[in-house]
Amino acid sequence: MLDMTVTWSGGGQVSHVRDPANGFTGRKVTGTSHISWTVTMGGFTFTADESGQKSLVSEVWKERNGVFFS
């Protein structure tokens, strides 16, 4: 069994992206994230060490593409 919690905190930079060559446009918001997890298997439990976690990239995107690209 896997129990995972992902927490994302927005409030970062908002960027608008337009790529006509690949047919998409969108908006992304950067922020920080934190992941905690526990795995239970065969009588053993493994839990992530949350101290010292480092979030390299945390983004949320809203994208339009294909027939919705404009």
C-alpha positions as CSV (number, residue, x, y, z in Angstrom):
1,M,0.0,0.0,0.0
2,L,1.3,3.5,-0.9
3,D,0.1,6.6,0.9
4,M,1.3,9.8,-0.7
5,T,0.5,13.4,-0.1
6,V,1.6,16.2,-2.5
7,T,1.3,19.8,-1.3
8,W,1.8,22.6,-3.8
9,S,2.0,26.3,-2.8
10,G,1.5,28.7,-5.6
11,G,2.1,32.4,-5.5
12,G,5.1,32.3,-7.7
13,Q,5.8,33.8,-11.1
14,V,3.1,33.6,-13.8
15,S,4.4,33.0,-17.3
16,H,2.5,33.0,-20.6
17,V,3.8,30.6,-23.2
18,R,2.9,30.5,-26.9
19,D,4.5,28.0,-29.3
20,P,3.0,28.2,-32.8
21,A,5.5,25.6,-34.2
22,N,4.1,22.9,-31.8
23,G,0.6,24.3,-31.7
24,F,0.1,25.1,-28.1
25,T,-0.4,28.1,-25.8
26,G,-0.7,28.3,-22.1
27,R,0.0,29.7,-18.7
28,K,2.2,28.3,-15.9
29,V,2.5,29.3,-12.3
30,T,5.6,28.4,-10.3
31,G,5.6,27.6,-6.6
32,T,7.0,25.3,-4.0
33,S,6.0,21.7,-3.4
34,H,6.4,19.0,-0.7
35,I,5.9,15.3,-1.0
36,S,5.4,12.9,1.9
37,W,4.9,9.2,1.5
38,T,4.7,5.8,3.3
39,V,4.8,2.4,1.8
40,T,3.6,-0.7,3.6
41,M,4.5,-4.1,2.1
42,G,4.9,-7.6,3.6
43,G,4.8,-6.4,7.2
44,F,7.4,-3.7,6.6
45,T,6.8,0.1,6.5
46,F,9.0,2.6,4.7
47,T,8.5,6.3,5.2
48,A,10.2,9.2,3.4
49,D,12.6,11.3,5.4
50,E,11.0,14.7,5.0
51,S,13.9,16.6,6.4
52,G,16.1,18.1,3.8
53,Q,13.7,17.7,0.9
54,K,14.4,20.0,-1.9
55,S,11.9,21.0,-4.6
56,L,13.7,21.5,-7.9
57,V,10.8,22.6,-10.1
58,S,7.1,23.0,-9.1
59,E,4.7,24.3,-11.8
60,V,1.0,24.1,-12.6
61,W,0.0,24.5,-16.2
62,K,-3.1,25.4,-18.1
63,E,-2.7,24.6,-21.8
64,R,-4.7,24.9,-25.0
65,N,-3.6,22.9,-28.1
66,G,-5.0,21.2,-31.2
67,V,-8.3,22.6,-32.3
68,F,-8.4,24.8,-29.2
69,F,-5.1,26.5,-30.0
70,S,-5.7,30.2,-30.9
